[in-house]
């Protein structure tokens, strides 16, 4: 089988590596352009997929957008039977989807139809889902609405962060892709999604990352872990934005303060009340500073009675 691979971040690298390890011929790799990075934005940084592809000796294409007659002609020149898309970052036009004989397939990081959209990993954690997974689906005009060949599930652990779950789903997606390829190549029809179970995972923004102390301790913990490492769940203390990381549930009755957002130091540990229960916080990051142990931050501030996060 001859494929063109579309992908950009580290999440996509295991799938590309799996195709090569399985002896699949990758005609070309399509990824996003190098982007400016650093404080001065003077250095162009290539995406992880490009770095891997070039080391593997694969042709790399980096259109600003995968549209227009020129790109379509370039894609057709690869003479690929299938397109494989993993976290590429652009919607593909209908004429491109119709170009290869087997169409284009996508590795999506949720158990569809739950969490269609841009941030399925974060939303599965944010809402306290017990499990999530990956699916191999046909790409069509709708947003993550295509029929699915197979799915693989994994539990969401209480200690998972978006980073650890992303790593696990990245590997699981590569395995699922190889498992699905024989059916895809044989023309086996995928299973349509049930639209009644669809939920939407919108992009993560600053507003979504703000901690709501009027939620339960479990949901606050879910939000903090869902935003770790980026963009970081945050609250305000004395007018300063502070990101919080590493939440742990505190047994009921182990705190003496009351009220959502109220702060307490217990054996030198940072403990914060929610509307139901409390959390011990392992690390903090005040605005303009690096992550630090919460114990260190507590030692560096005066903690008057009735101190709280807003």
C-alpha positions as CSV (number, residue, x, y, z in Angstrom):
1,X,0.0,0.0,0.0
2,X,1.2,3.5,-0.9
3,X,0.1,6.4,1.4
4,X,0.6,10.1,1.9
5,X,0.8,11.0,5.6
6,X,-0.6,14.2,7.1
7,X,0.6,15.2,10.6
8,X,2.3,17.9,12.6
9,X,2.9,17.4,16.4
10,X,4.7,14.7,18.4
11,X,1.3,12.9,18.8
12,X,1.5,12.0,15.1
13,X,5.0,10.6,15.1
14,X,4.3,7.1,16.4
15,X,1.7,6.5,13.7
16,X,4.2,7.5,11.0
17,X,6.8,5.3,12.5
18,X,4.4,2.4,12.7
19,X,3.6,2.7,9.0
20,X,7.3,2.6,8.1
21,X,8.0,-0.3,10.5
22,X,5.1,-2.3,8.9
23,X,6.7,-1.8,5.5
24,X,4.0,0.6,4.3
25,X,5.3,2.8,1.5
26,X,5.0,6.5,2.5
27,X,5.2,8.5,-0.7
28,X,5.2,11.9,1.1
29,X,4.6,13.6,4.4
30,X,2.5,16.7,4.6
31,X,3.0,18.9,7.7
32,X,2.6,22.5,8.7
33,X,5.3,25.1,8.0
34,X,8.1,25.8,10.4
35,X,6.9,28.4,12.9
36,X,8.7,31.2,14.7
37,X,9.7,30.5,18.3
38,X,11.7,32.0,21.1
39,X,11.3,35.4,22.7
40,X,12.4,37.3,19.7
41,X,10.4,35.0,17.3
42,X,13.5,35.0,15.1
43,X,14.1,31.3,15.0
44,X,12.0,28.9,12.9
45,X,11.2,25.6,14.5
46,X,10.2,22.6,12.4
47,X,7.3,20.5,13.6
48,X,8.1,17.1,15.1
49,X,6.7,15.2,12.2
50,X,9.0,17.0,9.8
51,X,12.0,16.2,11.9
52,X,11.2,12.5,12.0
53,X,10.3,12.4,8.3
54,X,13.5,14.0,7.2
55,X,15.6,11.6,9.3
56,X,13.7,8.8,7.7
57,X,14.5,10.2,4.2
58,X,10.9,10.9,3.3
59,X,9.8,13.8,1.0
60,X,8.2,16.6,3.1
61,X,5.6,19.0,1.9
62,X,4.7,22.1,4.0
63,X,1.9,24.1,2.3
64,X,0.5,27.0,4.3
65,X,-2.9,25.5,3.6
66,X,-3.5,22.2,1.7
67,X,-5.8,23.7,-0.9
68,X,-5.8,24.9,-4.5
69,X,-5.0,23.3,-7.8
70,X,-1.2,23.2,-7.3
71,X,-1.4,21.2,-4.1
72,X,-4.0,18.9,-5.5
73,X,-1.8,18.2,-8.5
74,X,1.2,17.6,-6.2
75,X,-0.9,15.2,-4.1
76,X,-2.1,13.3,-7.1
77,X,1.5,13.0,-8.4
78,X,2.3,10.9,-5.3
79,X,0.0,8.2,-6.8
80,X,-1.1,7.2,-3.3
81,X,-3.9,4.7,-2.6
82,X,-4.7,6.2,0.8
83,X,-4.2,9.4,2.9
84,X,-3.5,9.0,6.6
85,X,-4.2,12.0,8.8
86,X,-3.1,12.3,12.4
87,X,-3.3,15.7,14.2
88,X,-2.4,17.6,11.0
89,X,-4.2,20.8,12.1
90,X,-6.1,21.7,8.9
91,X,-9.4,20.6,7.4
92,X,-9.0,19.0,4.0
93,X,-11.1,20.1,1.0
94,X,-13.6,17.7,-0.7
95,X,-11.6,17.4,-3.9
96,X,-8.6,16.2,-1.9
97,X,-10.7,13.7,0.1
98,X,-11.9,12.2,-3.2
99,X,-8.5,11.9,-4.8
100,X,-7.0,8.6,-3.6
101,X,-8.9,5.3,-4.3
102,X,-9.2,4.4,-0.6
103,X,-9.9,8.0,0.5
104,X,-8.4,9.5,3.6
105,X,-8.6,8.2,7.2
106,X,-8.0,9.9,10.5
107,X,-6.8,8.8,13.9
108,X,-9.0,10.7,16.4
109,X,-8.2,10.9,20.1
110,X,-11.6,10.0,21.6
111,X,-14.3,7.3,21.5
112,X,-16.5,8.8,18.8
113,X,-19.1,10.1,18.6
114,X,-18.1,11.5,22.0
115,X,-15.7,14.5,21.8
116,X,-15.7,15.5,18.2
117,X,-13.5,18.6,17.7
118,X,-10.2,20.2,18.5
119,X,-9.5,19.2,22.1
120,X,-10.9,15.7,22.8
121,X,-8.2,14.7,25.2
122,X,-8.7,17.8,27.4
123,X,-12.5,17.6,27.4
124,X,-12.5,13.9,28.3
125,X,-10.4,14.8,31.4
126,X,-12.2,18.0,32.1
127,X,-15.6,16.4,32.4
128,X,-14.4,13.5,34.5
129,X,-14.8,10.7,31.9
130,X,-13.7,7.3,33.3
131,X,-12.2,6.3,30.0
132,X,-11.3,7.6,26.5
133,X,-9.5,6.2,23.5
134,X,-8.8,6.5,19.8
135,X,-10.7,5.7,16.7
136,X,-9.7,5.1,13.0
137,X,-12.3,6.9,11.0
138,X,-13.1,7.9,7.4
139,X,-12.7,11.6,6.8
140,X,-15.7,13.3,5.3
141,X,-16.9,16.9,5.0
142,X,-18.4,17.0,8.6
143,X,-16.2,17.6,11.7
144,X,-15.2,14.2,12.9
145,X,-18.5,12.7,11.7
146,X,-17.1,9.9,9.5
147,X,-17.7,6.2,9.9
148,X,-15.3,4.3,12.2
149,X,-13.4,1.1,11.4
150,X,-12.3,0.4,15.0
151,X,-11.7,2.0,18.4
152,X,-9.4,1.3,21.3
153,X,-10.2,2.4,24.8
154,X,-8.0,3.3,27.8
155,X,-9.0,4.3,31.4
156,X,-8.3,7.8,32.6
157,X,-6.3,7.5,35.8
158,X,-6.7,9.9,38.7
159,X,-3.0,10.8,38.3
160,X,-3.2,11.4,34.5
161,X,-2.5,14.8,33.0
162,X,-3.2,15.9,29.5
163,X,0.5,15.2,28.8
164,X,0.5,11.6,30.1
165,X,-2.8,10.8,28.4
166,X,-1.7,12.3,25.1
167,X,1.4,10.1,25.1
168,X,-0.6,7.0,25.8
169,X,-3.2,7.7,23.1
170,X,-0.5,8.5,20.6
171,X,0.9,5.0,21.0
172,X,-2.6,3.5,21.1
173,X,-3.5,5.3,17.9
174,X,-0.5,3.9,16.1
175,X,-1.5,0.4,17.1
176,X,-5.1,1.0,16.0
177,X,-4.0,2.3,12.6
178,X,-2.1,-0.9,11.8
179,X,-5.0,-3.0,13.0
180,X,-7.4,-1.2,10.8
181,X,-5.4,-1.1,7.6
182,X,-6.2,-4.6,6.4
183,X,-10.0,-3.8,6.5
184,X,-9.4,-0.4,4.9
185,X,-7.4,-2.0,2.1
186,X,-10.0,-4.7,1.6
187,X,-12.8,-2.2,1.2
188,X,-14.6,-3.2,4.4
189,X,-17.2,-0.6,5.2
190,X,-16.7,1.3,8.5
191,X,-19.5,1.6,11.1
192,X,-21.5,4.9,11.0
193,X,-21.5,7.0,14.2
194,X,-24.6,7.5,16.2
195,X,-25.1,11.3,16.1
196,X,-27.3,11.1,19.2
197,X,-24.2,10.5,21.4
198,X,-22.2,13.3,19.9
199,X,-20.5,15.9,22.1
200,X,-18.2,18.8,21.0
201,X,-14.7,19.4,22.2
202,X,-14.0,23.1,21.5
203,X,-10.6,24.6,21.5
204,X,-8.9,25.1,24.9
205,X,-8.6,28.8,25.8
206,X,-7.8,30.9,28.8
207,X,-11.3,31.2,30.0
208,X,-11.8,27.4,30.0
209,X,-8.5,27.0,32.0
210,X,-9.7,29.3,34.9
211,X,-10.4,27.2,38.0
212,X,-14.0,27.3,39.3
213,X,-13.7,26.8,43.1
214,X,-17.4,26.4,43.3
215,X,-17.0,23.0,41.6
216,X,-16.3,19.8,43.6
217,X,-12.8,18.9,44.5
218,X,-12.9,16.1,41.9
219,X,-13.9,18.4,39.1
220,X,-11.4,21.0,40.1
221,X,-8.8,18.3,40.0
222,X,-10.0,17.2,36.6
223,X,-9.6,20.8,35.3
224,X,-6.1,21.2,36.6
225,X,-4.9,17.9,35.2
226,X,-6.7,18.6,31.8
227,X,-4.8,21.8,31.5
228,X,-1.4,20.4,32.4
229,X,1.0,21.3,30.9
230,X,-0.7,23.8,28.5
231,X,-2.2,26.3,29.0
232,X,-2.2,25.6,32.8
233,X,-5.2,25.9,35.0
234,X,-5.1,29.2,36.8
235,X,-6.6,31.3,39.7
236,X,-5.9,34.7,41.1
237,X,-4.2,35.4,44.5
238,X,-3.8,39.0,45.6
239,X,-4.2,40.2,42.0
240,X,-1.6,37.8,40.6
241,X,-2.4,35.0,38.2
242,X,-1.1,31.7,39.4
243,X,-1.2,28.4,37.6
244,X,-1.7,25.2,39.7
245,X,-0.5,21.7,39.1
246,X,-0.5,18.3,40.7
247,X,-3.8,18.2,42.7
248,X,-4.4,15.5,45.2
249,X,-7.6,14.9,47.1
250,X,-7.5,15.7,50.8
251,X,-9.6,13.5,53.1
252,X,-12.7,15.0,54.4
253,X,-12.3,16.7,57.8
254,X,-8.6,17.3,57.4
255,X,-9.0,21.1,56.8
256,X,-10.0,23.8,59.2
257,X,-10.9,26.6,56.7
258,X,-14.2,26.8,54.9
259,X,-15.4,28.3,51.7
260,X,-14.5,27.8,48.0
261,X,-11.0,29.0,47.2
262,X,-9.9,29.3,50.8
263,X,-6.2,28.5,51.3
264,X,-4.6,26.7,54.2
265,X,-1.1,25.5,55.0
266,X,-1.2,21.9,56.4
267,X,2.3,20.6,57.4
268,X,3.8,23.0,54.9
269,X,1.5,21.9,52.1
270,X,-0.8,24.1,50.0
271,X,-4.4,23.0,50.5
272,X,-7.3,24.8,48.9
273,X,-11.0,24.3,49.6
274,X,-13.7,23.8,46.9
275,X,-17.4,23.8,47.3
276,X,-17.2,20.1,48.2
277,X,-13.9,18.8,49.5
278,X,-10.3,20.1,49.3
279,X,-7.2,19.7,47.2
280,X,-3.5,19.6,48.0
281,X,-1.5,21.4,45.3
282,X,1.9,20.1,44.4
283,X,3.3,22.9,42.2
284,X,2.5,26.5,41.3
285,X,3.6,28.9,38.7
286,X,3.1,32.6,39.4
287,X,2.8,34.9,36.4
288,X,6.2,35.6,34.9
289,X,8.0,32.8,36.8
290,X,8.8,29.1,36.4
291,X,7.0,26.2,38.0
292,X,8.0,25.8,41.7
293,X,7.0,23.5,44.5
294,X,3.9,24.8,46.3
295,X,5.6,24.4,49.6
296,X,8.4,26.8,48.4
297,X,5.7,29.4,47.3
298,X,4.0,29.2,50.6
299,X,7.3,29.8,52.5
300,X,7.8,33.0,50.4
301,X,4.5,34.6,51.1
302,X,2.7,35.8,54.2
303,X,-0.5,33.7,54.5
304,X,-2.9,35.8,56.6
305,X,-6.2,34.3,57.8
306,X,-8.9,34.2,55.2
307,X,-6.4,34.1,52.3
308,X,-8.1,32.7,49.2
309,X,-7.8,32.1,45.5
310,X,-10.3,33.9,43.3
